[in-house]
């Protein structure tokens, strides 16, 4: 009920730049785009163990839905793909929810990862999920010189930012939304799947 109410609120008052179109970026476009840098990549956490139930308790790994073994392998290979394909990463931010934090650390290394509170899942936030999404939207508009900014988060908050609920098939676990920052706002360029990048790297 709370999630439906939040989604309705964002549809009524969309964030800075409502996205037009929800499609996977073609392989031939994706790699040069990512290599050029200067983008904000909102990565959904990797594949999870759906037999586990979320309690909403922060800091309680046993009470959260965690990465499955397939998700851990997916995250590791995604990070390898970034390196093999020479995709520059300047900054890595993550939600504190363990499935997101684990994804970031497995892909990019613990030393490079910084937890940002506003990237938290809507059902774990100690604050207001709408305020969190607005903060993330503002960050999506901020340029990142020298590479790309990776932000590891969750499906519902990104739906709030884009202006509608996202289906699992259009933003599956491990996928990423690509945003071009424009100072005061952002342009949404589309999604790519972790498996797209892994295949391009021939891993």
C-alpha positions, 0 to 999 in steps of 0.5 A: 500500500505504501509503495503504491501511494509513493508511486502515485505521488511521483506520477502526479509530480514527476522529477526533474526530467521525465524519461521518454521510452524504456528500452535496452540500449543496442550493443553497438551503441552501448560500448562507445557510450560507456567508454566516453564517460561522463555518465551516471549509471544507476545499477540495480543490485544483482540477482537475489534469493527470492526465498528470503523475505525483507523485514525492513530492518537496517543492518540485519543481513538475516532479515534481508533478501540477499544476493543468491550465488548467481547474483554474486557471480553476476556482480563479479562478472559485471565488474570484470566486464567494466575492466575488460572493456575499458569503461572508466569508473570514477565513483561508486556509490551504493545503498546500505541494503546488503544486496546492493552493497554486496553488488557494488563491492563484488563488482568494483572492490570494497575500497572504492565503494561509498554508502550513500543513505539516499540510495536506500530501498524505499521500504528500508529508509529511516526518512522519506522515500520521496525525499530520498528519490529527489536527492538521487535525482539531483545527483543524476544531474551532476556531472562526473569528470574523468569517468562514470559515476556508478550508483547501486540501488533498487527498482522502486526508487528508480521508478519514482525518479523516472515517473512510473513503476518499472516492470521486472523485465525492463529493469531486471536485477543487475541491469543499469539505467544510463543518465546523461547529466545536464547540470540542472537536470538529466537525460535518460538514455535507456537501460542495459542488462548486466548480461549485455556487458558480460557478453560484450566482454566475452566473459 
